[in-house]
Amino acid sequence: MVGVNRTGTEPNYSYNGRSVIVNPQGVIIADAGEREQVLRSEIDAQLVRDWRAEFPGLRDAGLII
C-alpha cells in the first residue's frame, strides 16, 4: 500500500507529511517523514502473492480468480 499526504502550511492548516509505503504484513518499508521528498521502494511480488493466497478476501469479493 502507498499512502500519501502533503507537507507544509497554509493560512488555516498545517500538514505533517508522513507519506509511507507499507508491505502486506503492515510493515512500513519507506517513510517520508515530515519532509517533502520522493519515496521509492521495490515491491516483492512473491510476498504479495503469498499474502493473497493466505488472505483470500479479494477472491471472496470476486476481484481475483
N, C-alpha and C positions, 0 to 999 in steps of 0.2 A: 504494500500500500504506500502511496505517496500522499502526504498531507502538506499543503502549502498555506502560508499565511504571510501577510505583508509586514514590513517593519517601518518604523518611523512614527512621526506625529503629524497631526493636522490640528486645526484650531480646537476641535471638540473631542478628539480621540487620540489615543496613543496605542500603537501596535507593537507587540513584543516579538514578532517573528516566530521562531520555533518550527520552521518547516522541517519535516522529517521523512525518512524512508524506513519502512518497517517490514521485517520479513514475516512469513505466515505464522510463526510462533509468537509474534508480538515483540520481537527483539528489535530495538532501534539500531539500524545499521549505518545511518547517516543522519546528522543533526546540524542544521544551520545555525542554531543558537539564536542570538538576537541580532546578528549581522545580516546585511543584505549580501547574498552570495549565491552561486550556482552549486547545487549538490549533484554529485554523480555517484552511482554505485552499480556494480554488476548484480544481475539477478541470477540466482542459482535455480535454473529451470527444473532440475531434478527435485530440489527441495519443495518447490511449488507443486509439482506433480504428486510427490509423496503426501503432501498435506491434503491435496484434493482427494486422494484415494482414502485417506483416513477420516476426512470430514466431508461426507458426500452431500452436504446441504445444497450445493449448486446443482447436483444431479437430481436431487429430490424436487427442486424447483423447475426442472426441465430445461436448465440452461446448459448442461453438459450431458452428453450421451455416454 
